[in-house]
């Protein structure tokens, strides 16, 4: 079976993707395991491992630049603890169509305080009772789960079901109090507009980015494009013009 050798990494095509990130293409190589990524020399924002045979999410070297990992259509059944130490800026993780079964399988992802977008579509875990609320509780800073915006009322429900949130040390304090207070005041049946106030996005720009992305985006690339525009300091008017 082919291995992910240093030569394969160095020979794989790299390019600037639609959201202007530098991306490494390792799709469809029949790779069984992640290894030898030190050969990238941390030159990429995104790595695409889609359509391989990877069984575990593990063995990353320190990659401070890497923000997005696509692992669609693999065989991943385990996420190894400690992954956050190697991926300090990971923002987007796409695990669509893998083999994660139990709710606790995603627990190691709670260590990644930068993670904002996660897809677990077409994993067995998605069919478990209270799946969405469990993931929201474990990853309280997540914004998009399975390409759907996490709503304030879902955060409140997750606290009621699973208890107080456990935020990373750097994010504790006022933010944790906001989330838990919302759980206390949340009343089932109240209109969504009354509960739509976000408690995790840090700025109005973040709120706008998520709103626009969810309302208008049809693909992952479009979601990321809007987020990159906001992070680059574009105004609401700039964003609206880009979508017309």
Buried (B, 14 or more C-beta within 10 A) or exposed (E): EEBBEBEBBEEBEBEEBEBEBEBBBBBEBEBBBBBBBEBBEEEBBBBBBBBBBBBBBBBBBEBEBBBBBBBBBBBBBEBEEEBBEBBBBBBBBBBBBBBBBEBEBBBBBBBBBBBBBBBBBBBBBBEBEBBBBBBBBBBBBBBBBBBEBBBBBBBBBBBBEBEEBEBBEEBEEEBBEBBBEBBEEBEEEEEEEEBEEBBBBEEEBBBBBBBBBBEEBEEBEBBBBBBBBBEEEBEEEEBEEEBE
